[in-house]
């Protein structure tokens, strides 16, 4: 709000000044704009003291017109927050240059608004704070650029805020698809740099040293083997993809950018048509209806991605180049083994005891966190509009660290087994005929979206990104 000289001088004996402060403030609450309130209060010093003071009830009214009002805030606190947002959110800002104090202040304001949006009780109508967030992000090119032009200069708040705003990043009304250069495709598929060539020729092969170094990491599976899980259990246990204490927000943001590209960009001809065909009710959302509901949602939808025809086999490696990897990116292009993209579904329910076999721990070990708050679940995985299903079992772990200034992160791990009847749970037979995929992800604050990667237990060189959101 801009200050200006009073438009008129009221006499100290003016009848309006003899009204009680509460009545004057009530009159000010009926004024339609901030500028009108400012002009009204500037009519004289007495009016300013009665209407524009920090203890005035006007500020709760002005704040409540635009935002969901937090409980326990004084009028003075609401005044400071309201005026800060009015100044910061209406100013011009760009995130193309190296992060500076002005950008950081803008992100702090958005951070506060997001926390309000996911914690305050839902009103009968839609959240006012969520609506303001959406309109603000439409005007500021924040979600389109996940990394400034000078890499390595972003704060943890930048990455955490980007991830928390994932629901907006997947909304074409708010932003645009990311570019392919906004993420490293080798990171997306967890491919070691030594396992892919940088040359342009598709004739290039992996070097023999790289092949030999990988042979012992994951023993091959033989079709029809009765001890198909046994060899994997003997292999070295992986480090958790989601680390409680050192959650790699920058890496997770690359996964978000990958999906922002492939779910929104029509040029890709991959997941975009399937995603955009979903009704609004089945799209990612920012918050739950009940902010006090911290339990894992029972119903989810989402996608996984792979590069099936160019997977790296440690024993019988196939030819692959960095150019091929960058060009293909996924098999959901209608020209490879995925002829029609299906929306995956998860129907989950709490189970009293944890079932997580040693074979699964080789891919996604339990976090070594004292007194870890771990909750087990099982259920079924299917596809939207298809009654066929596969067995699911897994667990969640609360992450107590407020990464990037946000609390409420969760680690989730689950296994999907093909051709295992639901009634056979919780036993995972070594003779399982179908594939066994292990999923590990972070559930971002708000509890409605998970981002991570999957790994094939029988063929661990087969892996890729996935995204799920609750419905």
LINTA-V627113 format. One record per run of one state. SS is the DSSP state (A for helix, B for strand, O for the rest). FROM is the first residue (numbers start at 1). TO is the last residue. Records with the same first field share a line. If there is no record, write none. Layout:
SS->FROM-TO / FROM-TO
//
This chain:
O->1-14 / 19-20 / 30-33 / 42-44 / 52-57 / 67-74 / 90-100 / 120-127 / 140-155 / 165-165 / 170-179 / 183-184 / 189-192 / 196-196 / 198-207 / 216-229 / 235-248 / 265-265 / 269-271 / 277-279 / 283-298 / 305-307 / 311-320 / 329-343 / 351-357 / 362-373 / 384-385 / 399-402 / 406-409 / 418-421 / 425-435 / 444-448 / 457-462 / 471-471
A->15-18 / 21-29 / 34-41 / 45-51 / 58-66 / 75-89 / 101-119 / 128-139 / 156-164 / 166-169 / 180-182 / 185-188 / 193-195 / 208-215 / 230-234 / 249-264 / 266-268 / 272-276 / 280-282 / 308-310 / 322-328 / 358-361 / 403-405 / 422-424
B->197-197 / 299-304 / 321-321 / 344-350 / 374-383 / 386-398 / 410-417 / 436-443 / 449-456 / 463-470
//
